Structure formats: structure tokens, C-alpha cells
């Protein structure tokens, strides 16, 4: 199984979870404010109920922060893995799907993608299908 594919799936899942948590946080705050604005002054929200809702919000915020931290950790792990390929021969495909074979000269993070420079061509880390020692 391709380790990079697993790492990319993890990063994509973590990014979706983080976005979902942030959207839910905004929606939760809107609902809480609307509920407090429209509550019956003769029967206000009980302290216990309010505390439970605040605890839910804190849990949601913690989950979003944890997801962001995991995403950053995965990205750093990918960069570290890619840097170990410098000086090695790789084969794979570039961003256009064209086959590429050559020695890795450098590694760079471009947006959300880790890119390898192979003979002057940019190859995404996820496009690498074979790695071998530099034979000369």
C-alpha cells in the first residue's frame, strides 16, 4: 500500500473534519444567541442547560484545534519523507499525468502539495511510484 496515499487521505479527511467543525461552531453560536434572544423572560434558560451548551461549544473548538494540529503534523511528515528522496532516482507522473523519471534535486511545499523537482520538472509527492538509489 502506498504510504503517501494514506497520508493524503488522512490530510483530506482532517481538512474536511476541521471545516465541518468550524461551520458547526458558527451555527451553534447563532442558535445559542437566537435561543437566548427569544427566550421567555418568565422562564429563562436554566444554568445547567446553559453550561451544557457552553461545554459542547468548548468540545467543538477543541476538536477543531486538534484536527488542525494533526493536519499540520501530517504535512510536516510528508515534507520530511519527501526530503529523504533528495539525491535518489524516482519515477512517477507530473501534475499533468506525464511520466517522469530522474534524480530528485529539491523539495518544496506549494500550497497544500509537496512537490519534488526531478530534472527540472515538478512532480507531486503523490505522483511518485518508484524510488531507487542513484546509480552512476
MORA-V181053 format. One record per residue. N is the residue number from 1. PSI is psi in whole degrees, 0 to 359 (* if undefined). OMEGA is omega in radians with two decimals (NA if undefined). Layout:
n: [N	N]
psi: [PSI	PSI]
omega: [OMEGA	OMEGA]
This chain:
n: [1	2	3	4	5	6	7	8	9	10	11	12	13	14	15	16	17	18	19	20	21	22	23	24	25	26	27	28	29	30	31	32	33	34	35	36	37	38	39	40	41	42	43	44	45	46	47	48	49	50	51	52	53	54	55	56	57	58	59	60	61	62	63	64	65	66	67	68	69	70	71	72	73	74	75	76	77	78	79	80	81	82	83	84	85	86	87	88	89	90	91	92	93	94	95	96	97	98	99	100	101	102	103	104	105	106	107	108	109	110	111	112	113	114	115	116	117	118	119	120	121	122	123	124	125	126	127	128	129	130	131	132	133	134	135	136]
psi: [139	119	322	324	319	316	320	321	319	315	318	317	317	320	319	316	320	316	318	318	319	320	318	323	314	315	319	315	319	315	318	316	317	319	317	325	329	12	155	119	337	343	71	163	138	150	320	317	318	317	321	320	321	321	322	319	316	321	319	315	319	319	318	318	319	317	317	319	319	320	317	321	317	318	316	322	319	318	319	315	317	321	335	349	351	128	354	158	133	157	147	208	147	186	336	356	5	140	141	139	132	189	137	122	322	169	141	148	122	105	234	5	142	122	141	142	114	104	38	357	145	127	125	146	324	345	355	128	348	140	136	163	150	118	120	*]
omega: [-3.12	-3.11	-3.13	3.12	3.10	-3.14	3.14	3.08	3.12	-3.13	3.14	3.13	3.14	3.12	3.11	-3.14	3.13	3.12	3.13	-3.14	3.14	3.10	3.14	3.13	3.13	3.14	3.13	-3.14	3.11	3.14	-3.14	3.13	3.12	3.14	-3.13	-3.14	-3.05	-3.13	3.13	-3.12	3.13	3.09	-3.11	3.11	3.13	-3.13	-3.12	3.14	3.12	3.13	3.11	3.13	3.09	3.09	3.09	3.12	3.13	3.10	3.12	3.11	3.12	3.12	3.12	3.13	3.12	3.12	3.10	3.12	3.11	3.11	3.11	3.12	3.11	3.14	3.11	3.11	3.11	3.12	3.11	3.11	-3.13	-3.12	3.09	3.13	-3.13	-3.13	3.13	3.07	3.10	3.02	3.14	-3.14	3.09	-3.09	3.13	-3.12	3.12	-3.12	3.14	3.07	3.12	-3.09	3.12	-3.13	-3.11	-3.14	3.12	3.03	3.12	-3.07	3.13	-3.04	3.01	-3.07	3.06	3.03	-3.10	-3.14	3.12	3.12	3.09	-3.14	3.09	3.12	3.14	-3.14	-3.13	-3.14	-3.11	3.09	3.08	3.11	3.10	-3.12	3.11	NA]
